[in-house]
Amino acid sequence: MNSFNTDEETKRLLSRYEERRVTIRTFRQSSFPLINKGTLRPLAKDKLTPETQGLWYPPGHGDVFTTLARCGLLQQLISMGKEYIFISNIDNLGATVDLNILYDIMENDYKFCMEVTKRERQDVHGGTLVEQEGKPLLLEMSAISKYMADMLRRDKRFDKFNTNNLWVSLRNLQKLVSVKRSLDLPVILREKTARDGNGEEVNCLMFETAAGSAISLFENSCVLVVPRARFLPV
C-alpha cells in the first residue's frame, strides 16, 4: 500500500521486475484534505493533483483494510484461495512470513494476530495493549498526552509494544467491510503546518487510524510475543 507521495515512485522501481516470475501488486490508499485548525474547513479547494498534494494527507495505515476492499484486491485474494494476509511496515526488515506463526494461527483459528515484542529504552513509539470490556485495545502513544505516554513506558505492566506485524483472516475482514464501508477504528488527531493556496502558513489538523487497532473488531484474536529479531526498523 502506497500513499500519493510514494505510489508513482514505487511503480517505477517495481517495473524492473516485470520480467521476473513474481507477482507484485500495489494499491494506493485514501487521501483526505488537511483541515484548517482555525476555521475547521478543508484547506484544499480542488481535487488532488501533483500541484495541490501539499494540501492533502494519507490517513494512516489503518486505512489498509478499507482500501484493500475498495480496490478489489481483497476479493481477488479470496478468489485465489488465500486465507490470511500478513501486514507489516515497509521499513521493518524483520517482518518476514514465518510459517510457524501462520500454522499456529490456522490451527487455533485465530482471525487476527498481533505480534508484540519487549519495549526497550529507544522505543518511544509503538502502541501498547490494554483491556476494555474484555477485549484487547491498542493504545497508541501518539493518541495520549506526553505525560501519560512517559508514565506507561515506565510502568513494567506495559513492557510490550505493537510491532505492527499483523496477521488477518481475509474472509473475516471481508465480513467486516461488507457491513460498513470503513472499519470503526479509533481516530488519532495530529497537527502539522502547511501552506494554503495563497502561500500562507496555516496550522492544520489530520485524522489518522492505526492498523493494529482493528484487533478489537475481530472475534478470536490473539497477541503473540515475538523475539526482537521480528522488529528491525531502518
C-alpha positions as CSV (number, residue, x, y, z in Angstrom):
1,M,0.0,0.0,0.0
2,N,1.3,3.4,-1.0
3,S,0.2,6.9,-0.4
4,F,0.0,9.5,-3.2
5,N,3.5,10.5,-2.1
6,T,5.1,7.2,-2.9
7,D,2.8,5.5,-5.4
8,E,4.3,6.5,-8.7
9,E,7.9,6.1,-7.5
10,T,7.1,2.6,-6.2
11,K,5.6,1.6,-9.5
12,R,8.6,2.9,-11.4
13,L,11.0,0.9,-9.2
14,L,8.9,-2.3,-9.4
15,S,8.8,-2.1,-13.2
16,R,12.3,-3.5,-13.1
17,Y,10.8,-6.9,-12.0
18,E,8.2,-7.2,-14.8
19,E,10.2,-10.0,-16.5
20,R,10.7,-11.9,-13.2
21,R,8.4,-14.8,-12.2
22,V,6.9,-13.0,-9.3
23,T,3.6,-11.1,-8.9
24,I,3.8,-7.8,-7.1
25,R,0.6,-5.8,-6.6
26,T,0.4,-2.3,-5.4
27,F,-2.5,-0.1,-4.4
28,R,-2.9,3.5,-3.3
29,Q,-4.6,4.4,0.0
30,S,-7.2,7.1,0.5
31,S,-6.4,10.8,0.5
32,F,-8.0,13.5,2.7
33,P,-7.7,17.3,2.6
34,L,-5.9,19.0,5.5
35,I,-8.3,20.8,7.9
36,N,-7.6,24.4,8.8
37,K,-7.4,24.4,12.6
38,G,-8.7,27.9,12.8
39,T,-11.7,27.6,10.5
40,L,-12.2,23.8,10.6
41,R,-12.6,23.9,6.9
42,P,-10.7,21.9,4.2
43,L,-7.5,23.6,3.0
44,A,-7.9,22.1,-0.5
45,K,-10.5,23.7,-2.8
46,D,-9.7,21.4,-5.7
47,K,-9.1,17.7,-6.3
48,L,-5.8,16.1,-5.5
49,T,-3.2,16.8,-8.2
50,P,0.6,16.9,-8.2
51,E,0.2,20.7,-7.8
52,T,-2.2,20.5,-4.8
53,Q,-0.9,17.4,-3.0
54,G,0.6,19.6,-0.3
55,L,-2.9,20.3,0.8
56,W,-3.8,16.6,1.3
57,Y,-2.7,13.8,3.6
58,P,-2.8,10.0,3.8
59,P,-4.9,8.9,6.8
60,G,-2.5,6.4,8.4
61,H,-2.0,2.6,7.9
62,G,-5.4,1.8,9.4
63,D,-6.8,2.7,6.0
64,V,-5.3,-0.6,4.6
65,F,-8.4,-2.7,5.3
66,T,-10.9,-0.4,3.6
67,T,-8.5,0.3,0.7
68,L,-7.9,-3.5,0.1
69,A,-11.7,-3.9,-0.3
70,R,-12.2,-0.8,-2.3
71,C,-9.5,-1.6,-4.9
72,G,-10.8,-5.1,-5.4
73,L,-7.6,-6.8,-4.1
74,L,-9.3,-8.3,-1.1
75,Q,-11.8,-10.2,-3.3
76,Q,-9.1,-11.2,-5.7
77,L,-7.0,-12.8,-2.9
78,I,-10.0,-14.7,-1.6
79,S,-10.9,-15.9,-5.1
80,M,-7.3,-17.2,-5.4
81,G,-7.9,-19.3,-2.3
82,K,-5.8,-17.2,0.1
83,E,-6.9,-17.3,3.7
84,Y,-4.7,-14.8,5.6
85,I,-2.8,-11.7,4.8
86,F,0.4,-10.6,6.6
87,I,0.7,-6.8,7.1
88,S,3.8,-5.0,8.2
89,N,5.6,-1.7,8.0
90,I,7.8,-1.5,4.9
91,D,10.8,-0.3,6.9
92,N,10.7,-3.3,9.2
93,L,13.4,-5.7,7.9
94,G,12.5,-8.3,10.5
95,A,8.9,-8.7,9.2
96,T,9.1,-11.9,7.2
97,V,6.4,-14.5,6.6
98,D,7.1,-17.0,9.4
99,L,5.3,-20.2,8.5
100,N,5.5,-21.5,12.1
101,I,3.4,-18.4,13.2
102,L,1.0,-18.9,10.3
103,Y,0.5,-22.6,11.2
104,D,-0.3,-21.8,14.8
105,I,-2.8,-19.1,13.8
106,M,-4.5,-21.6,11.4
107,E,-4.5,-24.4,14.0
108,N,-6.2,-22.2,16.6
109,D,-8.5,-20.5,14.0
110,Y,-7.4,-17.0,15.1
111,K,-9.0,-14.3,13.0
112,F,-6.4,-11.6,13.9
113,C,-3.0,-11.8,15.4
114,M,-0.7,-9.0,16.5
115,E,3.0,-9.5,17.1
116,V,4.4,-7.6,20.1
117,T,7.9,-7.5,21.5
118,K,9.6,-6.2,24.6
119,R,10.0,-2.5,24.8
120,E,13.5,-1.1,25.1
121,R,14.7,2.3,26.0
122,Q,14.9,3.6,22.4
123,D,11.3,2.5,21.7
124,V,9.4,5.8,22.2
125,H,6.8,5.0,19.6
126,G,4.5,2.0,19.1
127,G,1.2,1.3,20.8
128,T,0.7,-0.8,23.9
129,L,-2.3,-3.1,24.6
130,V,-4.9,-2.6,27.3
131,E,-8.1,-4.3,28.0
132,Q,-11.5,-2.7,27.6
133,E,-14.8,-4.6,28.2
134,G,-13.0,-7.9,27.9
135,K,-11.4,-7.1,24.6
136,P,-7.8,-6.1,23.7
137,L,-7.5,-2.4,22.8
138,L,-4.4,-0.8,21.1
139,L,-3.5,2.4,22.9
140,E,-1.3,4.5,20.6
141,M,1.3,6.6,22.3
142,S,0.6,9.4,19.9
143,A,-3.1,9.4,20.9
144,I,-2.4,10.3,24.6
145,S,-0.5,13.2,26.3
146,K,3.3,13.1,26.6
147,Y,2.9,12.8,30.4
148,M,0.7,9.7,30.2
149,A,2.9,8.2,27.5
150,D,6.0,8.6,29.7
151,M,4.2,7.0,32.6
152,L,3.2,4.0,30.5
153,R,6.7,3.5,29.2
154,R,8.0,3.4,32.8
155,D,5.2,1.0,34.0
156,K,6.5,-2.6,33.8
157,R,3.0,-3.8,33.2
158,F,3.2,-2.3,29.8
159,D,6.6,-3.6,28.7
160,K,5.5,-4.9,25.3
161,F,4.5,-2.9,22.2
162,N,3.0,-3.4,18.9
163,T,5.5,-4.2,16.1
164,N,2.7,-3.7,13.5
165,N,3.3,-7.2,12.2
166,L,-0.3,-8.3,11.8
167,W,-2.0,-11.5,10.5
168,V,-5.6,-11.1,9.4
169,S,-8.2,-13.6,8.2
170,L,-9.3,-12.4,4.7
171,R,-12.8,-13.8,4.9
172,N,-13.4,-12.2,8.3
173,L,-12.1,-8.9,7.1
174,Q,-14.5,-9.2,4.1
175,K,-17.4,-9.7,6.5
176,L,-16.4,-6.6,8.5
177,V,-16.0,-4.3,5.5
178,S,-19.2,-5.6,3.9
179,V,-21.2,-4.3,6.9
180,K,-19.6,-0.9,6.8
181,R,-17.6,0.8,4.0
182,S,-14.9,1.6,6.6
183,L,-13.9,0.0,9.9
184,D,-14.8,1.8,13.1
185,L,-11.2,2.4,14.3
186,P,-10.1,4.9,17.0
187,V,-9.0,8.2,15.4
188,I,-5.7,9.8,16.2
189,L,-5.5,13.5,15.9
190,R,-2.3,15.0,14.5
191,E,-1.3,18.5,13.7
192,K,1.1,20.0,11.1
193,T,1.8,23.3,9.4
194,A,1.1,23.7,5.7
195,R,0.9,26.5,3.2
196,D,-2.6,27.3,1.8
197,G,-3.4,28.2,-1.8
198,N,-2.1,31.8,-1.1
199,G,1.3,30.5,0.2
200,E,0.5,31.5,3.8
201,E,1.4,29.1,6.7
202,V,-1.6,27.5,8.3
203,N,-1.9,25.2,11.3
204,C,-3.8,22.1,10.2
205,L,-5.4,19.0,11.6
206,M,-5.1,15.4,10.3
207,F,-7.2,12.4,11.4
208,E,-5.4,9.1,11.2
209,T,-6.1,5.5,12.2
210,A,-3.7,2.6,13.1
211,A,-4.0,-0.9,11.5
212,G,-3.3,-2.6,14.9
213,S,-6.4,-1.0,16.5
214,A,-8.5,-3.4,14.4
215,I,-7.7,-6.1,16.9
216,S,-10.7,-5.1,19.0
217,L,-13.1,-5.7,16.0
218,F,-12.2,-9.4,15.4
219,E,-13.5,-12.3,17.3
220,N,-10.9,-14.9,18.5
221,S,-7.9,-12.6,18.1
222,C,-4.5,-13.2,19.7
223,V,-1.4,-11.4,20.8
224,L,1.9,-13.1,20.1
225,V,5.1,-12.2,21.9
226,V,8.0,-12.4,19.4
227,P,11.8,-12.0,19.6
228,R,13.3,-8.7,18.8
229,A,14.5,-10.1,15.5
230,R,11.0,-9.7,14.2
231,F,11.2,-5.9,14.7
232,L,14.2,-4.4,12.9
233,P,13.2,-1.0,11.5
234,V,15.6,1.1,9.4
